[in-house]
């Protein structure tokens, strides 16, 4: 009797969960709330700017699947032209298996504009914001995704900026680690170079509220720098044509850079965060660790 009751209870609970998901427009997918056993141990992967480099993109996706992260973040420019539905279909073909197994959270890049492609492929639940700028939590980590893509305003007085400040205030002192993702980097030595506007309008907030690492794309290479104790990583090596790196454009001592296809694996273990930048062939670019302040 007890066995029958427990099964019935389980079925009712599942049905209720599915019904709730349908009401809020979020597909009921078991992996959408997947967490690793230790609440303070989490792995997530990051890559960006896959665009039309389909062969490289496939290799990186295969490595990410084998990596078994709890989450994947993309730093923008998922396709070359957001208006071209055929490119979105190729993107689906390449990322379909990964998205079935692992929740994927995208950043909107400047190439992703036009048509409904980006919105249609963002189906994972988030805690606050919109599909263009949002936040979510896993364990002791708070993730923030912003819309910095040469199209949208993000400075003081804009809805996005007001939301960002409110979100950062809400989690200051509560989340042990805060990671931020957006497309156009404040610090870069690639073709696009440094972005003084992002440095002026957003970086002071990251410093004030204790952001651990900022991940961006846009320049198609790997670049890691540390400014005011915050690690800034450009990971735009997902398949788009690679850009040269030029340290004369503002690199400082201790920076790491390479013109290479790659992705990043991030392991959070308590107060420590270890990042491995990995080439598409599986070899290591670098490994670095940052810790709670």
N, C-alpha and C positions, 0 to 999 in steps of 0.2 A: 504493500500500500504506500509506504513512504517513498519507495522508488518511483511509483507512478506519479505521486504528487510532485516530486522534485523535477521530473521531466516536464510535467505540465507547467510548472512555475517557470522553468527555463524557456519554454516555448512562448509563454505569455510575455516574458521580459524581452525576448528577441523581437516579437511582434511590436511591442510598444516602442522599442528603439527604432525600428524601421519606420513606424508611423511618425515618430518625432522628426526623424531625418527628412522624411518627405515633406512635412509641414514647413520646415525652414529651408527647403530647396537644396539640401546637401545630400548627395548620394550616400546610401548606407554601405560603407566599405570598412571591413574590419581593420585594414591597415591604417585607416585615417587617424586612429588614436593609438597606434602602436607605440610602445615605449620599451626601452631596454630594461632588464630586471632591476638594476640598481638605479634609483631615481637620480643619483648624482654621477652616473656614467652614461654617456651618450655619444654616438658617432653620427656625424652628418657629412655629406659630400657637397662640394660647390664647383660649378664650372659655368662657362658662359660663351656667348658669341659663336654658337655652332653654325648658324646661318646656312650656307650652302655647301659646307665641307662635309658631305654626307659620310664618306668613308671614315674619316677621322672621328666624326661624331659617333658612329657605330662602335668603334674601338673603345672610346671613352665610356659609352653607356655600358658595354659589356664588362669593363673593369669595375664600374660603379656597382653593377648588380652583384658581381663577385665579392665586392667589398662589404656588402650587407649593411649599409648605413640605415639608421632609423628614419632619416629625412634626406631629401636632395633639394638644393637651391640652385637656380640658374640666374646668372647676372645680366640677362637681357640679350636681345637680338637672337631670338629663337629661330627665326627664319630671315631670309634676305629681303623679302617684300611681304609685309603684312597683308597686302591686298590680293596676293596670289594664293588661292585656295589649294592649288596643286602642291605648293611648298609646305603648307600645313599638313597635307596628307602624308608627305614624305616624313615630316617631323613625327607624325603619329606612328608611322611604320617603324621608325628608329627607336622611339621612346616608349612604345606601347607596353612592352613586357616590363620595363622598369617601372612605369607608372602604375601597373597592376600590383606590383610587389611593394613599392616604396612611395610614400606621399611626396609629391614634387611641388615645390613652391617657387614660382617664377617671378622675375623682375621684368617689367616692361622696358624694352629697349627702343631706340629711335627707329629701328627697322621693323618693329612689330606693329606699327601703327597702320590703320586702314583695315576696315572689315572687322568681323566678329571673331577672327581666329584666336586671338589671345584670350578673350573672355570665355570662349567656349572650352578652352583647354585648362582653365583654372577651376577645378572642381573640389579642391580640398578645403576643409573648414578652417577658419581663422577666428581669433578672439575679438579683434577690434579693427575698425577701418573699412576700407573698400578693396576691390580687387586690384587697384592700382597702388595703394599704400595701406599696409596692414601689419598686424602683429600676432604672434602666437607664442605658446609656452610649451616646453617639455622639461620636466624635472626641475633642475635649478637654473635653467637657461630661458632667457627671454629673447625672441627673434623679432626684428623690425625690418620690414621691406618698404622702401621708399620709391617714389616715382620721380626720378631725376634722369631725364632722357632727351633733353633739348626741345621738348614740346610743352611740358607742364611747369607752372610756377611752383616754387618750393620755399621762397623766402618768407621773412616775417610778415604777418598779416594775412597770408594765404591760408585756406582751409587745411592744407596738408601740414604746414608749419605748426598751426595751432594744435592740430591733432597730435603731431610728433611731440611737442612740449608736454602736452597732457599725458601722453603715454609714458614718456620718460619719467615724469614726476611720479606717476602711479607705481612704477617699479623700482625707483631708486631705493636702494637698501633692502629690497625684497628679493630680487633675482641676483644670484651670485655672479652670473655672466650675462652680458648683453651683447648680441651680435647684430650688426646692421648690414643690409644689402641694398645696393642700387646700381644703376648702369654707369653713369658718367663719373669717373673718379676725381677726387680733389687733388690727388698726387699721382703723377704718371710721367714716365720718360719715353713713352711711345709717340706715335704720330700725332695723337690729339694733345698730348702734353698735360701740363698742370691746368687746373681750373680754379682761378682765384675766386669766382663767385661761390662755388661749393665750399671752398676753404673758409670764406668769410661768413656765409650764412648757416652752414651746418656743422662744421668741425668744432666750433666753440661749444655747441650743445653736447657733442660726443664727449668732449673733455669734461664738461660740468657734471654730466650724469654717469660717468664711469663706463663708457662703452669699451668693450674688450678688443674687438676686431671689427674692421669695416671691410667688406668684400665688394668689389666693383668689377666692371668689364670694360667694354667700349674700345680700349686699346688691345689689340690681338697679340698678347704676349703675357709673360709673367713678371710681376714687379711687386716686391714687398719692401715697405719702408716703415719706420717707426717715428711718429711725430707726437710730441708731448705725451709719451708713454702709451700711445694707441697704435696698434699695428694696422696698417692700411695695405690691403692686398688687391692687386689687379689680376684677375683670373679670366682672361678673355681668349683662351687658347683652345676653344671647343671645336674648331674646324674652319672658321672663317680665315681668309688669307692673312698670314702672319705679318705683323708690323715690326720694323726694326726698333731696337731699344738704344737710346742715346743718353748715357749718364751725364753729359754736359747740359742736359735740359733740366737739371735740378736734383740729381741724386746726391745723397749724403752718405757719410761713412756708415758702414754696416748694412746698406741696402743690398738686396739680392735681385737679380734680373736675368731674363733669358728670353730670346725669341724662340718660342716652342709651343707645340700643342700639348695640353696638359689638363689636369683637374686637381682639386685639393680635397684631402681627407682630414676631417677635424675630429679629434677625440677629446671629450670633456670627461675628466675624472676628478671629481671634487673641486678643489681650487685651481687645478692645473688644466690648461688647454694646449694640446699638441697638434700642430698643423704639419701635414706632409704634402708638399707639392710634388705631384707625380706626372711624369711625361706620359704621352699616349702609349709608348712602348712598355710602360711599367717601371722604368728606372726613376730614381729619386732625384729631383731638382734640389730640394732642401727640406730640412725638418727643423722646426723651431717651436719653442714652448713659451707661453705667457701664463701668468698666474694672477689670482685675485689680488687687488690692491689692498 
